[in-house]
Amino acid sequence: MNLRGFAILLPTLVLLAFAAGAEPDGIDPRLGPPFARRDRPSLGSADAPIVVIEFGNYGCSHCTQFHERVFPALRERYIETGQVQWFFVPGSVNATGRNHRVYALGRCAEEQGKFWDILDFLIANSHRAPSRLGDLVGRHPALDQQEFSFCMRDRETEQMVLADFDEFDLLEVKQTPTFIVRRLNPDGTRTETRFGGYQSVEYFQRVLGELRAKA
């Protein structure tokens, strides 16, 4: 599927040809093409009619502002009410970031089901030296320290981080945050919009409202 040409700042609705529930083998049934079926941090009901996929960087200023000022309201209004299921793909538009330890730390928190418990902590401390950050996260009260240490030594953790960065490349993400919003329509098709940068609660309200209206 060619995903070129989506608007970055002004959302454009696009009807996807792939039918939900009839994707090629290995495709995530909730996210749809081209997302492979694998573990990702997510919040909200798996029956929600709208899926938001956030491509975020723990250290970018716009991502920090979004999670401090906007995301809490979206979580309360849309995620906790069953209207939206939210997925997070951590990474960077800079390929050298693949080796930054913060991404493995986030993956190991997700392994314990604690990603959302420490996300704000990772964002606030991502500027620290990798060794110091690892010590801080490893002692976080939400995490099992022994399990966390094992995960950080597991080669599969590195592969999951690389898979996140591969999705940045595959989806041609050029800035963080970038959001892909997909509505699963009653006829099995998906309607999609894509935009990037720091956006307000009101902006998301307009986008989500338009998607609901197009159902």
Residue pairs with C-beta under 8 A, 6 or more apart in sequence:
1 16
1 17
1 18
1 33
1 34
3 34
3 171
3 172
3 194
4 172
6 12
6 14
6 192
6 193
6 194
7 193
7 194
7 195
8 174
8 175
8 178
8 194
8 195
8 196
8 197
9 195
9 196
9 197
10 195
11 181
11 193
11 194
11 195
11 207
11 210
12 193
12 194
13 191
13 192
13 193
13 210
13 211
13 214
14 191
14 192
14 193
15 189
15 190
15 191
15 192
16 32
16 33
16 182
16 189
16 190
16 191
16 192
17 189
18 32
18 33
18 189
18 190
19 188
19 189
20 29
20 32
20 184
20 185
20 188
20 189
20 190
21 29
21 188
22 188
23 29
23 32
23 33
24 33
26 36
26 37
27 33
27 34
27 35
27 36
27 37
28 35
28 36
28 37
28 38
29 37
30 46
30 51
30 85
31 51
31 53
31 87
31 182
32 182
32 190
34 170
34 171
35 53
35 167
36 163
38 160
38 163
39 110
39 160
40 87
40 88
40 89
40 110
41 87
41 88
41 90
41 106
41 110
41 115
41 116
41 119
42 85
42 86
42 87
42 88
43 75
43 79
43 85
43 86
43 116
44 78
44 79
44 80
44 82
44 84
44 85
44 86
45 82
45 85
46 85
47 82
48 79
48 82
48 83
48 84
48 85
49 83
49 183
49 184
49 212
49 215
50 78
50 83
50 84
50 85
50 181
50 182
50 183
50 184
50 208
50 211
50 212
51 84
51 85
51 86
51 87
51 181
51 182
51 183
51 184
52 84
52 85
52 86
52 87
52 179
52 180
52 181
52 182
53 87
53 89
53 179
53 180
53 181
53 182
54 86
54 87
54 88
54 89
54 177
54 178
54 179
55 89
55 91
55 167
55 168
55 171
55 173
55 176
55 177
55 178
55 179
55 180
56 63
56 66
56 67
56 88
56 89
56 90
56 91
56 176
56 177
57 63
57 90
57 91
57 92
57 93
57 97
57 176
57 177
58 90
58 102
58 103
58 106
58 122
58 123
58 126
59 102
59 123
59 126
59 127
60 176
60 177
62 176
62 177
62 197
62 198
63 123
63 176
63 177
64 123
64 124
65 198
66 177
66 198
66 199
67 119
67 120
67 123
70 198
70 199
70 200
70 201
70 204
73 201
74 84
74 86
74 201
74 204
75 86
77 83
78 84
78 204
78 208
79 85
79 86
83 208
84 208
88 115
88 119
89 164
89 167
89 168
90 103
90 106
90 164
91 97
91 103
91 164
91 165
91 167
91 168
91 173
91 176
92 98
92 100
92 165
92 168
92 176
93 168
93 173
93 174
93 175
93 176
95 165
95 169
97 103
97 165
98 161
98 162
98 165
100 130
101 130
101 131
101 133
101 134
102 122
102 126
102 130
102 133
103 161
103 164
104 152
104 157
104 158
104 161
105 122
105 133
105 134
105 137
105 152
106 115
106 118
106 119
106 122
107 151
107 157
107 160
107 161
107 164
108 143
108 148
108 151
108 152
108 157
109 115
109 117
109 118
109 122
109 137
109 142
109 143
109 148
111 147
111 151
111 157
112 143
112 144
112 147
112 148
112 151
114 142
114 143
117 142
118 137
118 140
118 142
118 143
121 136
121 137
121 140
122 137
125 133
125 136
125 137
126 133
128 136
134 152
137 143
137 148
138 145
138 148
138 149
138 152
139 145
151 157
167 173
171 178
171 180
173 196
174 196
175 196
175 197
176 196
177 196
177 197
177 198
178 194
178 195
178 196
179 194
179 195
179 196
179 199
180 192
180 193
180 194
181 192
181 193
181 194
181 207
181 208
181 211
182 190
182 191
182 192
183 190
183 191
183 192
183 211
183 212
183 214
183 215
184 190
185 191
185 215
186 215
191 211
191 214
191 215
193 207
193 210
193 211
195 207
